[in-house]
Each structure stands twice: as C-alpha cells, then as structure tokens.
C-alpha cells in the first residue's frame, strides 16, 4: 500500500510539472523591455503606429503608375524610442504638373499584412507626412513602405511605392561613442543618451568628417547646447523645406559644456543634421559626465 | 474584479486539483488505519494512554502541501515600465497600473522533530527541507489615447503578463504543534515560464475616419535564461494550524528580490494559502 501511495504522489506531482511544460509558446523572450519586436512581429507593430487614418487588416493596394514616383526625403534614419517619436517624412511626387491632388497616403511596415490609409487633400508636389512611432517598440530595424493615391484630370492612380528605413538602437550611456555615417539621405539623426547620476558640468565632444554637420543637444525639453544658434523647444533642426534655415555647421572637432542635474532628467536627445545639400558625411559624438 | 473567478480558475484550480486529489487518495488509505483515537500533540500531556497513537507524532514526517497564492511585484522594474507613460507628445496620453498575480505554491517536505519523545517545549521544535514549487508573475496593463483624433476615440491597450515557474529547496525551522510558526530560506531555481502580450487597438466613437477599426493581437513568448535569473534566494515565513492530526492549513509568505537577469529588477512577495497532508512515520 505504501508503494502505491508513493507512486500516486510522484505521478500527480509529475503531472503538475508536465502541464506546465506543455504550454504553447511562440518565441523566446529576448528582452524585458516593454513593447514589440519590430522584426519578429511586424503585423503587430504596424497596428501600434499613431496617425490620423484608418488601419485595414489587408494588404496595401497593388499596382501603381511607374511613371510617378513617391520619393521620401528629409527624415531621420536613427531614432531612439525611449520616448514616443513623431517622424516627419517629406515626399516629392515626380512627373506631375500642378493639376493633381494627393487623395490619400497608404503605408505599411515591411513584412506586415495590414496597412494604413491617411486622407490628404493637398495640391503640392511635396507632401510632409507625420507618423508617430510609439515607445512600445523594442530595438531593431524596420522599414515603412508608402504609396500615394493621386487624383488628376478625373482619374485616380497610385504612385510607385517609396520606402524609408529606421533603426531603433539599444540605449547608449554617458561615455559611449555615437557614430553616424550618412550617404545622401537621410539628413537628420536623432539619438537618446542616458547620463550619470552625478551632478556637475557635462562636456559634449563632436566631430564631423567629409562635410560639416550641425549638432544640437536637448535636455529637459530644452535645447541646451548647439554648434549653432540655440533652437526653441518646439523646433527641430531642418533645412529650408519648412522655411527654417539652419546654421552652425562645423567640420572640425569641437566641444561645448553645460551644467547638469540628474534630479531633473538623466536623458538627453542628440540631433545631428548634415549640411543642407551636402552628399555624404560621418560624425561622432561623446558625452563626458561628471 | 477583472481577474476574479476566471484568473483564479486558470492559475490555481487546475494545479490545486491535482494535488488535492493526492490528499484525498492518501487520506482515504490513511483513514483505514486510523481508529477513533484522541489527538495527541507534542508538548501536551496525553489525557489517555498513548498506545499505538504514539505513531501519530514521530521523529520523521512527510508533508505534502499545495494551494493558491497571490503574488505582489514591486521594485525598480515597475518604475522602468512606468517611464513608457511619458510619450513626449501632448496628443498621446498614456497611463497604466500593475496588478497582483494569482499563482500557486506546492511541494513536498521531509520534516524531523528531533525531541519528539520529550513531550516538553523542545518537542515542538522541528526542521524541514524538501522541494517546493512556485508559480508567480505580474501583470502590467496600460493604455494610450490619441486625442488628436477627437471627437473619435483612438485607444491602444496593452496587457503584459509574466508567469514563471520556480522550484526551490527550502530549509525551514518550525516551532509549535497545533499552532505553529516557521521561517527559513529557500534557494530558488527558475524552471520556465511565459510572457503573454495582449494588444488591442480600437478607433471608434463619434465619426471615426472611414468607420474606425478594432484589432486585437495575442503574443506568447517563452521565458528562458536569456532574460530570467536562473538561481535566486528567497525567504519564507509562515503560520499554520493543524485542524486534525494529519491535515493542516498554512499561510506562507515568500519574499524574493531576484527575477530578471538584468537590472532593473523585480521583488516578489507571494502569499500562499496551503493545505498540508502529513505522513507520520
């Protein structure tokens, strides 16, 4: 009788662990960050994008008039999503005269099933489009595919698709070297850095190769350091597309410093803008904490 | 009570059922050998001749226990997740909360009562070691509202649930007989788990663009040594009551400061209400 009781015990306890071991799971969790991996789950990630449009759980409309391009320009390539980031992306519509209207813009994530449709009623061959990437995205790279629906002379047709890719890098810390290499586009890189927990002066070193670049550092929602004129809190370094001409491009190594208090904020945002009209460039940025 | 009966059933009932079946089976076989003898407790003078009832309290005992648990998580990791509420955009409002997790505790302990024959205060001291299983976790729910789409409503809702399984080897000391208290340490080994994400995105209300939409995704991820700390040290304390000689109930509290492999980390307090069956050898 005793052996039966023991067998029963081990059978039941074994069954308990068996039930636990048989749970169905999809993928191994790689990070304890909150959010979605944009590479593994593009279908989910696309639904998290914030824009004033409608999500459709079906593929983007096929086809497009190959004569008409929808070419993105002036967007950042590297963005840090520790906070939600709104990405302005401008598009030029090629080979069209002024007798057209952009009816709507369609976009999806590379590898995703569904897509978004955003209404537009604008007659211009440059469309500035904003899509907000929530901070609930893990580190990784992803690409947005766009096409526009054009109304011209009573006809409707899609443009050729355009594509922009972004990198959401792992967080960088004080002392790490930020490095960027840009070929033609994009012209703006935005990165975030976590600083130390000590109060005191903080020194920022930067340097550009090939062509001069502009550097701006934002802390506590204010620009605190710049290689040019300090910007207002709501501004983003941009070239002339929105009427804001920036200066302060420097080619050689330089440094600036500011007083830093970790109790206010331990996070800075670094903007590196390549020279308006320049081709390629390389840049480095280092922060030296107290 | 969003996690009322459904969660209790899901996380505890199926586990408890197995082990309580064990109790019933074991008790029925034990009952056959049990007469109408009066209960005898160490430290108390028996009112009747002990006779064969002496076997009921013995040097060596095996405790089998199981029951539902409520797990509360705290620590820097929760603050880290709260940072996601700062969207940096006026039109995207985010907020959320952390919820307790209904878990499970069960196991087997080998307990010795070194002074069991003395029938004095010393006889109430015992020590045990064994194997103990914990199911624990935490739940984070948060939402974002895009107010730029008003008067239409645009909500994104998240629910992340961590559920993990741990096996520990508790080394515990107990004092008392009918009422007893106990405390000790419990080295814990992570043996598996999963993290579930439920994401809902909904555009609705007054004139949403093109009729709005309603989407839901459920993702399951396996927890492994890549993210979880394989070995941690927990601390246990409990209070119990033997309502009949071979059955007892116990409220056990387990405290553990390690969960993830990397900082920021979680702390757990798990309160378990356990039913215990004891074999007196």
HADDOCK unambig.tbl for C-alpha pairs under 7 A between the chains (distance, minus, plus):
assign (segid A and resid 5 and name CA) (segid B and resid 26 and name CA) 6.42 0.50 0.50
assign (segid A and resid 9 and name CA) (segid B and resid 22 and name CA) 6.38 0.50 0.50
assign (segid A and resid 12 and name CA) (segid B and resid 18 and name CA) 6.10 0.50 0.50
assign (segid A and resid 12 and name CA) (segid B and resid 19 and name CA) 6.66 0.50 0.50
assign (segid A and resid 12 and name CA) (segid B and resid 22 and name CA) 6.90 0.50 0.50
assign (segid A and resid 16 and name CA) (segid B and resid 15 and name CA) 6.41 0.50 0.50
assign (segid A and resid 16 and name CA) (segid B and resid 18 and name CA) 6.93 0.50 0.50
assign (segid A and resid 25 and name CA) (segid B and resid 220 and name CA) 5.14 0.50 0.50
assign (segid A and resid 25 and name CA) (segid B and resid 221 and name CA) 5.52 0.50 0.50
assign (segid A and resid 25 and name CA) (segid B and resid 222 and name CA) 5.66 0.50 0.50
assign (segid A and resid 26 and name CA) (segid B and resid 220 and name CA) 5.38 0.50 0.50
assign (segid A and resid 26 and name CA) (segid B and resid 221 and name CA) 5.46 0.50 0.50
assign (segid A and resid 26 and name CA) (segid B and resid 222 and name CA) 6.90 0.50 0.50
assign (segid A and resid 27 and name CA) (segid B and resid 220 and name CA) 6.96 0.50 0.50
assign (segid A and resid 27 and name CA) (segid B and resid 221 and name CA) 4.80 0.50 0.50
assign (segid A and resid 27 and name CA) (segid B and resid 222 and name CA) 5.73 0.50 0.50
assign (segid A and resid 28 and name CA) (segid B and resid 221 and name CA) 5.29 0.50 0.50
assign (segid A and resid 28 and name CA) (segid B and resid 222 and name CA) 4.41 0.50 0.50
assign (segid A and resid 28 and name CA) (segid B and resid 223 and name CA) 6.09 0.50 0.50
assign (segid A and resid 28 and name CA) (segid B and resid 224 and name CA) 6.82 0.50 0.50
assign (segid A and resid 29 and name CA) (segid B and resid 221 and name CA) 5.31 0.50 0.50
assign (segid A and resid 29 and name CA) (segid B and resid 222 and name CA) 5.61 0.50 0.50
assign (segid A and resid 29 and name CA) (segid B and resid 223 and name CA) 5.60 0.50 0.50
assign (segid A and resid 30 and name CA) (segid B and resid 226 and name CA) 6.46 0.50 0.50
assign (segid A and resid 30 and name CA) (segid B and resid 227 and name CA) 6.50 0.50 0.50
assign (segid A and resid 31 and name CA) (segid B and resid 227 and name CA) 6.27 0.50 0.50
assign (segid A and resid 32 and name CA) (segid B and resid 227 and name CA) 6.68 0.50 0.50
assign (segid A and resid 34 and name CA) (segid B and resid 81 and name CA) 6.64 0.50 0.50
assign (segid A and resid 44 and name CA) (segid B and resid 217 and name CA) 6.68 0.50 0.50
assign (segid A and resid 47 and name CA) (segid B and resid 201 and name CA) 6.84 0.50 0.50
assign (segid A and resid 52 and name CA) (segid B and resid 149 and name CA) 6.29 0.50 0.50
assign (segid A and resid 53 and name CA) (segid B and resid 209 and name CA) 6.12 0.50 0.50
assign (segid A and resid 54 and name CA) (segid B and resid 209 and name CA) 6.10 0.50 0.50
assign (segid A and resid 54 and name CA) (segid B and resid 210 and name CA) 6.46 0.50 0.50
assign (segid A and resid 54 and name CA) (segid B and resid 212 and name CA) 6.23 0.50 0.50
assign (segid A and resid 54 and name CA) (segid B and resid 213 and name CA) 6.98 0.50 0.50
assign (segid A and resid 55 and name CA) (segid B and resid 213 and name CA) 6.59 0.50 0.50
assign (segid A and resid 83 and name CA) (segid B and resid 84 and name CA) 6.96 0.50 0.50
assign (segid A and resid 83 and name CA) (segid B and resid 86 and name CA) 6.60 0.50 0.50
assign (segid A and resid 83 and name CA) (segid B and resid 87 and name CA) 5.35 0.50 0.50
assign (segid A and resid 83 and name CA) (segid B and resid 88 and name CA) 6.10 0.50 0.50
assign (segid A and resid 84 and name CA) (segid B and resid 87 and name CA) 4.83 0.50 0.50
assign (segid A and resid 84 and name CA) (segid B and resid 88 and name CA) 6.02 0.50 0.50
assign (segid A and resid 135 and name CA) (segid B and resid 84 and name CA) 6.58 0.50 0.50
